[in-house]
Amino acid sequence: MKNLRIALNLASNTLQNKLSKIVTESVSPLSVNAQCRLALRALITEASNRMVLEERVADDDVALASANLKRFIHEMKVESVFLGHAEQLKYDSFRAARERMERHAVVTSFTLWPFWPTAFAAGNKRPN
């Protein structure tokens, strides 16, 4: 049991590192304030853990997660323009982008796996 937990933690940490690099690449040339950086880190940690628990850590799963994370960062950039701070991603950009995507998920089958919404994740499971 302990070895399994260690293996899961290592897999999750590896995924977190990969997804964190995606954030760094996608955010450039903008800056990210501390509160937004913490929210992104929590989002990535939760998503990485979810991927490991769902046993979705193959290359195509990581590619899907990376693409969805890039899409979310793009939405944050759009929201930051609307919120009047186009040069920096702040927590309000994070929250606004998340709320927009969650509203979209309520009326469609849209999901930004593995990030959210959890209620719609069942439709994104990889077939056995």
VEXLOPA-70488 format. One line per 4 residues: number of its first residue (from 1); for each residue x, z, y of N, C-alpha, C, CB. Coordinates in nm, 4 decimals, m for minus. Each point is the difference from the previous one (the first is absolute). Glycine has a CB too. Example, Ala and Ser with C-alpha at 12.3 -4.5 7.8 and 13.67 -1.06 7.14 Angstrom:
2
1	1.3190 0.7800 m0.5690 m0.0890 0.0000 0.1190 0.0900 0.0000 0.1200 m0.1892 0.1246 m0.1173 | 0.1542 m0.1966 0.2223 0.0820 0.0060 0.1190 m0.0770 0.0730 0.1090 0.1184 m0.2145 m0.0628 .
//
This chain:
128
1	0.0830 0.0000 m0.1197 m0.0830 0.0000 0.1197 0.0872 0.0000 0.1257 m0.1815 0.1216 m0.1257 | 0.2861 m0.0403 0.1236 0.0885 0.0077 0.1149 0.0718 m0.1332 0.0219 0.0298 0.2462 m0.0403 | 0.0143 m0.3103 m0.0685 0.0674 m0.1297 0.0106 m0.0926 m0.1068 0.0558 0.1456 0.0633 m0.1918 | m0.2717 m0.0591 0.1508 m0.0977 m0.0946 0.0517 m0.0194 0.0192 0.1497 m0.1140 m0.0039 m0.2229 .
5	0.1047 0.1278 0.2659 m0.0174 0.0299 0.1422 0.1205 m0.0491 0.0805 m0.1408 0.2005 m0.0592 | 0.2602 m0.1827 0.0049 0.1215 m0.0461 0.0677 m0.0005 m0.1525 0.0099 0.1272 0.2016 m0.0850 | m0.1651 m0.2681 m0.0235 m0.0062 m0.1471 0.0001 m0.1022 m0.0507 0.1011 0.0674 m0.0018 m0.2415 | m0.1837 0.0685 0.2484 m0.1031 m0.0397 0.0966 0.0495 0.0194 0.1429 m0.1788 0.0611 m0.1654 .
9	0.2482 0.0486 0.1905 0.0537 0.0252 0.1337 0.1041 m0.1049 0.0381 m0.0425 0.2450 m0.0308 | 0.1283 m0.2827 m0.0630 0.1008 m0.1019 0.0283 m0.0652 m0.1344 0.0297 0.1623 0.1209 m0.1474 | m0.2622 m0.1572 0.0681 m0.0709 m0.1263 0.0233 m0.0683 0.0015 0.1359 m0.0353 m0.0271 m0.2470 | m0.0279 0.1372 0.2802 m0.0686 0.0111 0.1283 0.1001 m0.0070 0.1155 m0.1806 0.1381 m0.1088 .
13	0.2940 m0.0712 0.0948 0.1019 m0.0034 0.1057 0.0553 m0.1402 0.0199 0.0586 0.2362 m0.0528 | m0.0386 m0.3089 m0.0549 0.0483 m0.1376 0.0091 m0.1006 m0.0862 0.0751 0.1268 0.0283 m0.2154 | m0.2545 m0.0135 0.1799 m0.1042 m0.0750 0.0695 m0.0072 0.0379 0.1482 m0.1283 m0.0140 m0.2151 | 0.1395 0.1420 0.2427 m0.0034 0.0453 0.1388 0.1119 m0.0636 0.0811 m0.1013 0.2159 m0.0744 .
17	0.2194 m0.2231 0.0158 0.1132 m0.0624 0.0701 m0.0260 m0.1470 0.0267 0.1548 0.1627 m0.1077 | m0.2078 m0.2341 0.0090 m0.0292 m0.1430 0.0179 m0.1044 m0.0204 0.1092 0.0555 m0.0421 m0.2415 | m0.1625 0.1214 0.2372 m0.1064 m0.0159 0.0987 0.0448 0.0445 0.1392 m0.1679 0.0346 m0.1818 | 0.2546 0.0646 0.1888 0.0531 0.0428 0.1299 0.0826 m0.1103 0.0639 0.0024 0.2369 m0.0794 .
21	0.0713 m0.3121 m0.0016 0.0759 m0.1136 0.0530 m0.0934 m0.1067 0.0552 0.1834 0.0465 m0.1641 | m0.2966 m0.0662 0.0970 m0.0996 m0.0964 0.0483 m0.0492 0.0416 0.1380 m0.0700 m0.0527 m0.2369 | 0.0444 0.1813 0.2545 m0.0462 0.0494 0.1306 0.1051 m0.0284 0.1055 m0.1362 0.1803 m0.1109 | 0.2604 m0.1464 0.0824 0.1084 m0.0207 0.0968 0.0105 m0.1465 0.0399 0.1231 0.1946 m0.0977 .
25	m0.1298 m0.2840 m0.0007 0.0091 m0.1438 0.0269 m0.1217 m0.0511 0.0767 0.1363 m0.0261 m0.2075 | m0.2549 0.0745 0.1722 m0.1242 m0.0505 0.0584 m0.0234 0.0498 0.1417 m0.0933 m0.0107 m0.2280 | 0.1399 0.1279 0.2579 m0.0229 0.0606 0.1315 0.0874 m0.0637 0.1068 m0.0610 0.2138 m0.1123 | 0.1789 m0.2552 0.0752 0.0950 m0.0553 0.0953 m0.0643 m0.1130 0.0804 0.1899 0.0625 m0.1530 .
29	m0.1713 m0.0701 0.2793 0.0905 0.0718 0.0896 m0.0630 0.1219 0.0679 0.1132 m0.2158 0.0369 | m0.2320 0.2557 m0.0791 m0.0677 0.1129 0.0629 0.0618 0.1317 m0.0433 m0.2103 m0.1332 0.0100 | 0.1840 0.2372 0.0681 0.0401 0.1345 m0.0405 m0.1224 0.0715 m0.0575 0.1833 0.0085 0.1782 | m0.1588 0.0994 m0.2485 m0.1059 0.0788 m0.0626 0.0189 0.1449 0.0436 m0.0165 m0.1584 m0.2008 .
33	m0.0888 0.2186 0.2561 0.0163 0.1391 0.0407 m0.0038 0.0922 m0.1227 m0.1061 m0.0523 0.2240 | 0.1449 0.1769 m0.2036 0.0184 0.0942 m0.1116 m0.1287 0.0241 m0.0776 0.1819 0.1084 0.1294 | m0.2933 m0.0919 m0.0619 m0.1270 0.0268 m0.0673 m0.0423 m0.1180 m0.0873 m0.0669 0.1491 0.1901 | 0.0853 m0.2686 m0.1412 m0.0342 m0.1201 m0.0771 0.0950 m0.0146 m0.1187 m0.0892 m0.1120 0.2084 .
37	0.2167 0.1422 m0.1875 0.0977 m0.0079 m0.1085 m0.0382 0.0950 m0.1143 0.1797 m0.0617 0.1668 | m0.2245 0.1821 m0.1314 m0.0443 0.0962 m0.1025 m0.1232 m0.0507 m0.0745 0.0925 0.1869 0.1387 | m0.1854 m0.2467 m0.0661 m0.1211 m0.0530 m0.0635 0.0356 m0.1135 m0.0960 m0.1359 0.0639 0.2028 | 0.2267 m0.1510 m0.1620 0.0435 m0.1084 m0.0879 0.0723 0.0540 m0.1228 0.0185 m0.1506 0.1986 .
41	0.0635 0.2519 m0.1789 0.0709 0.0599 m0.1133 m0.0982 0.0612 m0.0992 0.1974 0.0455 0.1482 | m0.2990 0.0227 m0.0976 m0.1021 0.0594 m0.0884 m0.0779 m0.1098 m0.0732 m0.0199 0.1995 0.1549 | m0.0134 m0.3056 m0.0850 m0.0709 m0.1127 m0.0599 0.0821 m0.0599 m0.1141 m0.1127 m0.0475 0.2205 | 0.2410 0.0285 m0.1975 0.0880 m0.0581 m0.1014 0.0171 0.0941 m0.1189 0.1193 m0.1271 0.1796 .
45	m0.1064 0.2554 m0.1532 0.0145 0.0970 m0.1084 m0.1232 m0.0001 m0.0896 0.1474 0.1406 0.1461 | m0.2632 m0.1378 m0.0843 m0.1253 m0.0014 m0.0759 m0.0150 m0.1300 m0.0795 m0.1048 0.1481 0.1742 | 0.1363 m0.2599 m0.1130 m0.0115 m0.1292 m0.0679 0.0976 m0.0099 m0.1167 m0.0730 m0.1048 0.2155 | 0.1945 0.1504 m0.1962 0.1008 m0.0043 m0.1069 m0.0430 0.0858 m0.1180 0.1798 m0.0386 0.1704 .
49	m0.2288 0.1562 m0.1423 m0.0488 0.0867 m0.1072 m0.1164 m0.0644 m0.0740 0.0741 0.2000 0.1303 | m0.1616 m0.2629 m0.0563 m0.1146 m0.0677 m0.0609 0.0452 m0.1141 m0.0909 m0.1393 0.0605 0.1995 | 0.2357 m0.1367 m0.1532 0.0504 m0.1111 m0.0807 0.0581 0.0504 m0.1322 0.0484 m0.1291 0.2103 | 0.0266 0.2371 m0.2034 0.0600 0.0558 m0.1217 m0.1088 0.0530 m0.0924 0.2093 0.0595 0.1272 .
53	m0.3043 0.0140 m0.0720 m0.1074 0.0563 m0.0826 m0.0864 m0.1078 m0.0637 m0.0007 0.1999 0.1470 | m0.0201 m0.3106 m0.0769 m0.0785 m0.1106 m0.0543 0.0844 m0.0932 m0.0862 m0.1484 0.0146 0.1991 | 0.2769 0.0193 m0.2133 0.0935 m0.0812 m0.0785 0.0048 m0.1436 0.0508 m0.0440 0.1453 m0.1988 | 0.0502 m0.1578 0.3306 0.0071 m0.1312 0.0645 0.1278 m0.0069 0.0828 m0.2536 m0.0192 0.0065 .
57	0.3659 0.0077 m0.0772 0.1290 m0.0026 0.0671 0.0797 m0.1264 m0.0339 0.0004 0.2500 m0.0034 | m0.0668 m0.3480 m0.0552 0.0657 m0.1272 m0.0310 0.0301 m0.0739 0.1313 m0.1196 m0.0141 m0.2259 | 0.2037 m0.0872 0.2160 0.0396 m0.0747 0.1199 m0.1185 m0.0573 0.0761 0.2120 m0.0545 m0.1141 | m0.3122 0.0030 0.0419 m0.1164 m0.0566 0.0691 m0.0821 0.1080 0.0691 m0.0058 m0.1848 m0.1675 .
61	0.0032 0.3053 0.1127 m0.0705 0.1113 0.0641 0.0719 0.0438 0.1282 m0.0842 0.0753 m0.2258 | 0.2160 m0.0685 0.2178 0.0792 0.0360 0.1178 m0.0144 m0.1080 0.1074 0.1640 0.1274 m0.1453 | m0.1682 m0.2530 0.1034 m0.0196 m0.1096 0.0953 m0.1364 0.0108 0.0688 0.1490 m0.1469 m0.1402 | m0.2535 0.1806 0.0630 m0.1329 0.0176 0.0581 m0.0018 0.1164 0.0989 m0.1021 m0.0934 m0.2093 .
65	0.1617 0.2051 0.1700 0.0064 0.1161 0.0893 0.0773 m0.0344 0.1270 m0.0117 0.1543 m0.1985 | 0.1212 m0.2264 0.1852 0.0806 m0.0390 0.1165 m0.0790 m0.0909 0.0939 0.2079 0.0201 m0.1392 | m0.2777 m0.1170 0.0823 m0.0809 m0.0911 0.0825 m0.1109 0.0762 0.0721 0.0500 m0.1883 m0.1590 | m0.1129 0.2802 0.0897 m0.1070 0.0786 0.0631 0.0540 0.0925 0.1079 m0.1286 m0.0107 m0.2128 .
69	0.2470 0.0643 0.1916 0.0611 0.0844 0.1019 0.0356 m0.0831 0.1230 0.0898 0.1533 m0.1787 | m0.0378 m0.2726 0.1587 0.0305 m0.0891 0.1126 m0.1275 m0.0335 0.0772 0.1956 m0.0965 m0.1272 | m0.3031 0.0745 0.0543 m0.1278 m0.0300 0.0649 m0.0456 0.1188 0.0849 m0.0622 m0.1541 m0.1903 | 0.0778 0.2742 0.1359 m0.0387 0.1191 0.0757 0.0855 0.0172 0.1254 m0.0743 0.1072 m0.2134 .
73	0.2039 m0.1292 0.2015 0.0890 0.0100 0.1166 m0.0417 m0.1026 0.1056 0.1906 0.0807 m0.1471 | m0.2257 m0.2009 0.1035 m0.0477 m0.1017 0.0939 m0.1255 0.0495 0.0734 0.0956 m0.1824 m0.1479 | m0.1875 0.2415 0.0740 m0.1217 0.0537 0.0625 0.0342 0.1110 0.0995 m0.1312 m0.0577 m0.2071 | 0.2299 0.1386 0.1750 0.0438 0.1048 0.0935 0.0538 m0.0623 0.1287 0.0546 0.1519 m0.1938 .
77	0.0206 m0.2602 0.1798 0.0542 m0.0675 0.1181 m0.1125 m0.0541 0.0875 0.2068 m0.0600 m0.1291 | m0.3068 0.0020 0.0655 m0.1159 m0.0516 0.0745 m0.0691 0.1149 0.0729 m0.0312 m0.1871 m0.1684 | 0.0089 0.2950 0.0992 m0.0667 0.1153 0.0619 0.0828 0.0579 0.1146 m0.1095 0.0507 m0.2195 | 0.2403 m0.0494 0.2060 0.0828 0.0558 0.1073 m0.0132 m0.0818 0.1282 0.1602 0.0877 m0.1717 .
81	m0.1806 m0.2183 0.1577 m0.0227 m0.0843 0.1182 m0.1319 0.0397 0.0654 0.1308 m0.1912 m0.1036 | m0.2364 0.2046 0.0227 m0.1303 0.0388 0.0539 0.0032 0.1380 0.0644 m0.1077 m0.1407 m0.1741 | 0.1922 0.2282 0.1212 0.0083 0.1365 0.0507 0.0955 0.0141 0.1187 m0.0522 0.0785 m0.2293 | 0.1196 m0.1865 0.2665 0.0813 0.0009 0.1210 0.1446 0.0425 m0.0184 m0.2068 0.0457 0.1166 .
85	0.2565 m0.0448 m0.2373 0.1423 0.0318 m0.0201 0.0594 m0.0954 m0.1034 m0.0410 0.2439 0.0578 | 0.0473 m0.3697 m0.0188 0.0436 m0.1068 m0.0895 0.1453 0.0131 m0.0432 m0.1654 m0.1456 0.1094 | 0.2437 0.2245 m0.0373 0.1418 0.0134 m0.0322 0.0293 0.1092 m0.1026 0.0479 m0.0813 0.2276 | m0.1512 0.1612 m0.2602 0.0219 0.1124 m0.0911 m0.1221 0.0241 m0.0874 0.1562 0.1027 0.1659 .
89	m0.1309 m0.0748 m0.2936 m0.1073 0.0412 m0.0892 m0.0140 0.1516 0.0098 0.0417 m0.1968 m0.1571 | m0.1629 0.2382 0.1866 m0.0294 0.1426 0.0110 m0.1072 0.0356 m0.1021 0.0612 0.0016 0.2466 | m0.0869 0.1272 m0.2599 m0.0968 0.0445 m0.0995 m0.1379 m0.0591 0.0250 0.1296 0.2103 m0.0258 | m0.1666 m0.2302 0.1512 m0.1320 m0.0586 0.0256 m0.0081 m0.1436 m0.0522 m0.0232 0.1464 0.2027 .
93	0.1347 m0.2178 m0.2053 0.0039 m0.1346 m0.0592 m0.0217 0.0086 m0.1503 0.1564 m0.0788 0.1812 | m0.0903 0.1762 m0.2434 m0.0149 0.0231 m0.1440 m0.1454 0.0308 m0.0335 0.2368 0.0848 m0.0132 | m0.2937 0.0094 0.0859 m0.1377 0.0421 m0.0259 m0.0990 m0.1140 0.0235 0.0630 0.2332 0.0649 | m0.0449 m0.3077 0.0429 m0.0919 m0.1108 0.0306 0.0085 m0.1097 m0.1066 0.0230 0.0506 0.2458 .
97	0.0966 m0.0845 m0.2894 0.0151 m0.1023 m0.1037 m0.0611 0.0471 m0.1312 0.2094 m0.0823 0.1110 | m0.1874 0.2060 m0.1434 m0.0559 0.0552 m0.1238 m0.1530 m0.0005 0.0052 0.2052 0.1441 m0.0289 | m0.2611 m0.1013 0.1399 m0.1457 0.0030 0.0139 m0.0591 m0.1410 m0.0078 0.0195 0.2076 0.1406 | 0.0470 m0.3047 m0.0791 m0.0503 m0.1372 m0.0046 m0.0009 m0.0515 m0.1441 0.0865 m0.0407 0.2339 .
101	0.0184 0.0658 m0.3067 0.0079 m0.0481 m0.1380 m0.0971 0.0733 m0.0913 0.2386 m0.0580 0.0385 | m0.2587 0.1858 m0.0143 m0.0973 0.0739 m0.0804 m0.1423 m0.0481 0.0271 0.1531 0.1982 0.0013 | m0.1853 m0.2287 0.1245 m0.1320 m0.0553 0.0320 m0.0187 m0.1342 m0.0692 0.0013 0.1185 0.2221 | 0.1014 m0.1984 m0.2213 m0.0044 m0.1313 m0.0655 m0.0243 0.0167 m0.1503 0.1564 m0.0950 0.1753 .
105	m0.0967 0.1970 m0.2342 m0.0144 0.0243 m0.1440 m0.1404 0.0455 m0.0370 0.2412 0.0585 m0.0088 | m0.3099 0.0033 0.1015 m0.1358 0.0477 m0.0279 m0.0970 m0.1168 m0.0171 0.0485 0.2094 0.1299 | m0.0287 m0.3155 m0.0540 m0.0947 m0.1118 m0.0031 0.0446 m0.1164 m0.0882 m0.0672 0.0664 0.2276 | 0.1900 m0.0612 m0.2772 0.0506 m0.1055 m0.0876 0.0729 0.0636 m0.1178 0.0213 m0.1605 0.1953 .
109	0.0302 0.0790 m0.2829 0.0776 0.0524 m0.1119 0.1476 0.0126 0.0363 m0.1641 m0.1022 m0.1589 | 0.1948 0.0963 0.2878 0.1370 0.0103 0.0495 0.0607 0.1342 m0.0357 m0.0566 m0.1549 0.1866 | 0.1809 0.1513 m0.2258 0.0757 0.1225 m0.0212 0.1464 m0.0276 0.0301 m0.1644 0.0807 m0.1750 | 0.2310 0.0174 0.2218 0.1409 m0.0120 0.0350 0.0796 0.0844 m0.0997 m0.0529 m0.0387 0.2484 .
113	0.0427 0.0010 m0.3757 0.0652 0.0767 m0.1056 0.1501 0.0026 0.0230 m0.1824 m0.0615 m0.1615 | 0.2500 0.1688 0.1341 m0.0426 0.1304 m0.0503 m0.0273 0.0991 0.1118 0.1319 m0.0429 m0.2047 | m0.1494 m0.0066 0.3254 m0.0089 0.0880 0.1146 m0.1390 0.0591 0.0199 0.1798 m0.1328 0.1026 | m0.2829 0.0536 m0.1094 m0.1381 0.0459 0.0069 m0.0918 m0.1178 m0.0057 0.0663 0.1993 0.1321 .
117	m0.1941 m0.1736 m0.1312 m0.0672 0.1277 m0.0298 m0.0057 0.0246 m0.1503 m0.1368 m0.0231 0.2092 | 0.1519 0.1449 m0.2465 0.0024 0.0383 m0.1408 m0.1295 m0.0365 m0.0697 0.1554 0.1853 0.0559 | m0.2661 m0.1727 0.0120 m0.1299 m0.0278 m0.0614 m0.0099 m0.1438 m0.0499 m0.1019 0.1716 0.1493 | 0.1782 m0.2622 m0.0892 m0.0069 m0.1397 m0.0378 0.1163 m0.0411 m0.0910 m0.1180 m0.0453 0.2150 .
121	0.2024 0.1401 m0.2512 0.1210 m0.0323 m0.0759 m0.0295 m0.0447 m0.1424 0.1212 0.1640 0.1392 | m0.2310 m0.1218 m0.1961 m0.0299 m0.0345 m0.1389 m0.0056 m0.1510 m0.0192 m0.1265 0.2142 m0.0241 | 0.0838 m0.2864 0.1235 m0.0073 m0.1440 m0.0086 0.1346 m0.0687 0.0055 m0.2196 0.0174 0.1023 | 0.3231 0.0568 m0.0679 0.1336 m0.0573 0.0114 0.0891 0.0296 m0.1192 m0.0235 0.0205 0.2430 .
125	m0.0288 0.0435 m0.3440 0.0846 0.0329 m0.1156 0.0407 m0.1271 m0.0729 m0.1141 0.2230 m0.0239 | 0.2378 m0.2244 m0.0178 0.0543 m0.1144 m0.0709 m0.0610 m0.0039 m0.1402 0.2167 0.0106 0.1339 | m0.2608 m0.1269 m0.1802 m0.0573 m0.0082 m0.1349 0.1061 0.0310 m0.1054 m0.1667 m0.1710 0.0805 | 0.1230 0.2306 m0.1915 0.0943 0.0352 m0.1074 0.0343 m0.1186 m0.0844 m0.0907 0.2276 m0.0033 .
//
